[in-house]
Amino acid sequence: MAKNEKAPQTFEPTRIQRVLTGMIVGVIGAAILSIIIAIASAAFAWTLLLFIFPVIAIIGMATGMLLMIALMVVTIREKVRQNKLSE
């Protein structure tokens, strides 16, 4: 019996997915950079920077996680919509 094979669909991200991806990269990149600065400030005993940058890192990582969850929700909704249209 011949299988009903569909051509593989290419997935092109929507505008909101591209924006969320850029935001995730920027926020998590800034958080990682602030962690590096915090480590350097601890090594060189810069007291002012020692307190500021870990807070930025914590907020940045938490925000990045929320953005990733939002991207997953948007992607899942888009896949469900595509599956309904292809049926």
N, CA and C atoms as an extended XYZ file, in Angstrom:
261
Properties=species:S:1:pos:R:3:atomname:S:1:resname:S:1:resid:I:1 pbc="F F F"
N         0.837       -1.188        0.000 N   MET     1
C         0.000        0.000        0.000 CA  MET     1
C         0.882        1.251        0.000 C   MET     1
N         0.460        2.216       -0.744 N   ALA     2
C         1.200        3.465       -0.796 CA  ALA     2
C         0.793        4.345        0.380 C   ALA     2
N         1.778        4.895        0.983 N   LYS     3
C         1.502        5.803        2.102 CA  LYS     3
C         1.143        7.175        1.556 C   LYS     3
N         0.303        7.841        2.306 N   ASN     4
C        -0.066        9.202        1.954 CA  ASN     4
C         1.006       10.132        2.520 C   ASN     4
N         2.020       10.378        1.721 N   GLU     5
C         3.131       11.190        2.193 CA  GLU     5
C         2.913       12.640        1.781 C   GLU     5
N         3.088       13.491        2.752 N   LYS     6
C         2.982       14.908        2.479 CA  LYS     6
C         4.387       15.468        2.301 C   LYS     6
N         4.501       16.487        1.504 N   ALA     7
C         5.796       17.138        1.330 CA  ALA     7
C         6.172       17.816        2.652 C   ALA     7
N         7.416       17.739        3.026 N   PRO     8
C         7.809       18.383        4.282 CA  PRO     8
C         7.589       19.890        4.202 C   PRO     8
N         6.952       20.398        5.228 N   GLN     9
C         6.656       21.823        5.258 CA  GLN     9
C         7.845       22.568        5.850 C   GLN     9
N         8.198       23.647        5.209 N   THR    10
C         9.262       24.471        5.758 CA  THR    10
C         8.643       25.424        6.757 C   THR    10
N         9.344       25.613        7.833 N   PHE    11
C         8.843       26.482        8.893 CA  PHE    11
C         9.541       27.820        8.803 C   PHE    11
N         8.765       28.849        8.544 N   GLU    12
C         9.308       30.198        8.523 CA  GLU    12
C         8.743       30.951        9.714 C   GLU    12
N         9.614       31.483       10.576 N   PRO    13
C         9.115       32.138       11.782 CA  PRO    13
C         8.330       33.416       11.454 C   PRO    13
N         7.343       33.669       12.280 N   THR    14
C         6.549       34.878       12.107 CA  THR    14
C         7.313       36.070       12.666 C   THR    14
N         6.753       37.226       12.473 N   ARG    15
C         7.422       38.440       12.944 CA  ARG    15
C         7.542       38.448       14.461 C   ARG    15
N         6.493       38.039       15.172 N   ILE    16
C         6.534       38.039       16.635 CA  ILE    16
C         7.578       37.044       17.136 C   ILE    16
N         7.746       35.930       16.438 N   GLN    17
C         8.757       34.958       16.841 CA  GLN    17
C        10.166       35.515       16.645 C   GLN    17
N        10.379       36.231       15.550 N   ARG    18
C        11.696       36.844       15.330 CA  ARG    18
C        11.978       37.920       16.366 C   ARG    18
N        10.969       38.708       16.713 N   VAL    19
C        11.147       39.755       17.717 CA  VAL    19
C        11.441       39.144       19.084 C   VAL    19
N        10.677       38.125       19.459 N   LEU    20
C        10.922       37.472       20.744 CA  LEU    20
C        12.303       36.828       20.792 C   LEU    20
N        12.730       36.233       19.702 N   THR    21
C        14.056       35.625       19.659 CA  THR    21
C        15.145       36.675       19.843 C   THR    21
N        15.011       37.789       19.192 N   GLY    22
C        15.974       38.882       19.362 CA  GLY    22
C        15.991       39.412       20.783 C   GLY    22
N        14.819       39.530       21.381 N   MET    23
C        14.750       40.002       22.759 CA  MET    23
C        15.414       39.008       23.712 C   MET    23
N        15.198       37.721       23.474 N   ILE    24
C        15.805       36.697       24.323 CA  ILE    24
C        17.325       36.770       24.235 C   ILE    24
N        17.836       36.873       23.019 N   VAL    25
C        19.289       36.941       22.834 CA  VAL    25
C        19.858       38.184       23.519 C   VAL    25
N        19.194       39.300       23.373 N   GLY    26
C        19.682       40.539       23.973 CA  GLY    26
C        19.650       40.522       25.493 C   GLY    26
N        18.548       40.065       26.054 N   VAL    27
C        18.401       40.078       27.508 CA  VAL    27
C        19.351       39.077       28.166 C   VAL    27
N        19.408       37.866       27.634 N   ILE    28
C        20.294       36.867       28.234 CA  ILE    28
C        21.750       37.222       27.977 C   ILE    28
N        22.049       37.785       26.825 N   GLY    29
C        23.418       38.245       26.559 CA  GLY    29
C        23.845       39.335       27.528 C   GLY    29
N        22.953       40.279       27.813 N   ALA    30
C        23.269       41.337       28.784 CA  ALA    30
C        23.434       40.757       30.188 C   ALA    30
N        22.632       39.751       30.530 N   ALA    31
C        22.758       39.121       31.843 CA  ALA    31
C        24.088       38.392       31.980 C   ALA    31
N        24.494       37.692       30.931 N   ILE    32
C        25.788       36.998       30.973 CA  ILE    32
C        26.930       37.997       31.042 C   ILE    32
N        26.818       39.086       30.304 N   LEU    33
C        27.835       40.131       30.370 CA  LEU    33
C        27.915       40.741       31.764 C   LEU    33
N        26.784       40.937       32.406 N   SER    34
C        26.800       41.495       33.761 CA  SER    34
C        27.389       40.498       34.766 C   SER    34
N        27.213       39.202       34.526 N   ILE    35
C        27.856       38.193       35.386 CA  ILE    35
C        29.377       38.281       35.231 C   ILE    35
N        29.847       38.428       34.005 N   ILE    36
C        31.285       38.553       33.765 CA  ILE    36
C        31.829       39.810       34.440 C   ILE    36
N        31.098       40.908       34.349 N   ILE    37
C        31.528       42.150       34.996 CA  ILE    37
C        31.516       41.998       36.510 C   ILE    37
N        30.520       41.282       37.049 N   ALA    38
C        30.469       41.060       38.499 CA  ALA    38
C        31.660       40.236       38.972 C   ALA    38
N        32.040       39.231       38.192 N   ILE    39
C        33.212       38.425       38.557 CA  ILE    39
C        34.483       39.275       38.492 C   ILE    39
N        34.582       40.107       37.462 N   ALA    40
C        35.755       40.985       37.349 CA  ALA    40
C        35.779       42.012       38.474 C   ALA    40
N        34.625       42.529       38.849 N   SER    41
C        34.595       43.518       39.931 CA  SER    41
C        34.943       42.879       41.271 C   SER    41
N        34.593       41.614       41.447 N   ALA    42
C        34.996       40.920       42.672 CA  ALA    42
C        36.501       40.667       42.677 C   ALA    42
N        37.055       40.383       41.507 N   ALA    43
C        38.491       40.119       41.422 CA  ALA    43
C        39.319       41.371       41.655 C   ALA    43
N        38.812       42.520       41.197 N   PHE    44
C        39.568       43.763       41.340 CA  PHE    44
C        39.071       44.636       42.482 C   PHE    44
N        38.146       44.125       43.288 N   ALA    45
C        37.614       44.801       44.483 CA  ALA    45
C        36.966       46.152       44.168 C   ALA    45
N        36.153       46.185       43.119 N   TRP    46
C        35.360       47.367       42.830 CA  TRP    46
C        34.051       47.225       43.594 C   TRP    46
N        33.879       47.954       44.675 N   THR    47
C        32.753       47.720       45.580 CA  THR    47
C        31.418       48.154       44.996 C   THR    47
N        31.371       49.240       44.259 N   LEU    48
C        30.099       49.717       43.722 CA  LEU    48
C        29.527       48.733       42.705 C   LEU    48
N        30.366       48.241       41.824 N   LEU    49
C        29.901       47.324       40.786 CA  LEU    49
C        29.573       45.949       41.344 C   LEU    49
N        30.124       45.632       42.495 N   LEU    50
C        29.897       44.317       43.076 CA  LEU    50
C        28.430       44.110       43.454 C   LEU    50
N        27.708       45.176       43.749 N   PHE    51
C        26.310       45.060       44.159 CA  PHE    51
C        25.326       45.269       43.010 C   PHE    51
N        25.717       46.021       42.013 N   ILE    52
C        24.783       46.380       40.937 CA  ILE    52
C        24.615       45.252       39.920 C   ILE    52
N        25.709       44.700       39.455 N   PHE    53
C        25.640       43.764       38.334 CA  PHE    53
C        25.024       42.407       38.670 C   PHE    53
N        25.191       41.858       39.871 N   PRO    54
C        24.455       40.604       40.149 CA  PRO    54
C        22.934       40.781       40.118 C   PRO    54
N        22.452       41.941       40.517 N   VAL    55
C        21.009       42.201       40.464 CA  VAL    55
C        20.547       42.258       39.009 C   VAL    55
N        21.336       42.900       38.165 N   ILE    56
C        21.005       42.951       36.737 CA  ILE    56
C        20.993       41.544       36.146 C   ILE    56
N        21.940       40.712       36.564 N   ALA    57
C        22.007       39.341       36.045 CA  ALA    57
C        20.780       38.539       36.464 C   ALA    57
N        20.365       38.661       37.706 N   ILE    58
C        19.198       37.917       38.187 CA  ILE    58
C        17.940       38.348       37.440 C   ILE    58
N        17.749       39.650       37.317 N   ILE    59
C        16.567       40.162       36.613 CA  ILE    59
C        16.609       39.765       35.139 C   ILE    59
N        17.790       39.823       34.516 N   GLY    60
C        17.928       39.476       33.110 CA  GLY    60
C        17.642       38.008       32.831 C   GLY    60
N        18.140       37.132       33.701 N   MET    61
C        17.889       35.701       33.496 CA  MET    61
C        16.406       35.362       33.696 C   MET    61
N        15.782       35.970       34.688 N   ALA    62
C        14.352       35.724       34.918 CA  ALA    62
C        13.516       36.246       33.747 C   ALA    62
N        13.866       37.427       33.253 N   THR    63
C        13.151       37.988       32.109 CA  THR    63
C        13.364       37.133       30.861 C   THR    63
N        14.587       36.639       30.673 N   GLY    64
C        14.869       35.762       29.541 CA  GLY    64
C        14.054       34.485       29.596 C   GLY    64
N        13.885       33.935       30.806 N   MET    65
C        13.087       32.725       30.950 CA  MET    65
C        11.623       32.995       30.588 C   MET    65
N        11.091       34.123       31.041 N   LEU    66
C         9.708       34.464       30.707 CA  LEU    66
C         9.532       34.681       29.206 C   LEU    66
N        10.526       35.294       28.584 N   LEU    67
C        10.457       35.490       27.131 CA  LEU    67
C        10.517       34.163       26.391 C   LEU    67
N        11.308       33.212       26.897 N   MET    68
C        11.357       31.887       26.272 CA  MET    68
C        10.019       31.170       26.382 C   MET    68
N         9.367       31.298       27.519 N   ILE    69
C         8.044       30.690       27.687 CA  ILE    69
C         7.053       31.328       26.725 C   ILE    69
N         7.124       32.646       26.588 N   ALA    70
C         6.241       33.335       25.645 CA  ALA    70
C         6.504       32.876       24.217 C   ALA    70
N         7.777       32.680       23.851 N   LEU    71
C         8.107       32.196       22.513 CA  LEU    71
C         7.586       30.777       22.294 C   LEU    71
N         7.682       29.932       23.312 N   MET    72
C         7.142       28.574       23.183 CA  MET    72
C         5.640       28.599       22.975 C   MET    72
N         4.925       29.449       23.716 N   VAL    73
C         3.472       29.539       23.572 CA  VAL    73
C         3.096       30.016       22.173 C   VAL    73
N         3.789       31.035       21.696 N   VAL    74
C         3.497       31.566       20.358 CA  VAL    74
C         3.786       30.514       19.290 C   VAL    74
N         4.888       29.799       19.434 N   THR    75
C         5.249       28.778       18.453 CA  THR    75
C         4.261       27.618       18.462 C   THR    75
N         3.861       27.177       19.643 N   ILE    76
C         2.894       26.073       19.736 CA  ILE    76
C         1.559       26.477       19.121 C   ILE    76
N         1.115       27.699       19.410 N   ARG    77
C        -0.149       28.158       18.831 CA  ARG    77
C        -0.072       28.224       17.308 C   ARG    77
N         1.068       28.658       16.791 N   GLU    78
C         1.243       28.734       15.339 CA  GLU    78
C         1.248       27.335       14.721 C   GLU    78
N         1.913       26.378       15.364 N   LYS    79
C         1.942       25.003       14.844 CA  LYS    79
C         0.543       24.382       14.863 C   LYS    79
N        -0.207       24.622       15.928 N   VAL    80
C        -1.566       24.094       16.009 CA  VAL    80
C        -2.430       24.694       14.893 C   VAL    80
N        -2.267       25.981       14.668 N   ARG    81
C        -3.036       26.638       13.611 CA  ARG    81
C        -2.658       26.079       12.242 C   ARG    81
N        -1.364       25.843       11.997 N   GLN    82
C        -0.938       25.267       10.728 CA  GLN    82
C        -1.467       23.850       10.553 C   GLN    82
N        -1.481       23.072       11.625 N   ASN    83
C        -1.997       21.703       11.536 CA  ASN    83
C        -3.492       21.683       11.237 C   ASN    83
N        -4.227       22.610       11.820 N   LYS    84
C        -5.665       22.680       11.539 CA  LYS    84
C        -5.925       23.068       10.093 C   LYS    84
N        -5.099       23.954        9.553 N   LEU    85
C        -5.280       24.368        8.165 CA  LEU    85
C        -4.899       23.284        7.180 C   LEU    85
N        -3.942       22.435        7.549 N   SER    86
C        -3.483       21.402        6.622 CA  SER    86
C        -4.385       20.159        6.624 C   SER    86
N        -5.261       20.041        7.588 N   GLU    87
C        -6.140       18.864        7.643 CA  GLU    87
C        -7.255       18.928        6.645 C   GLU    87
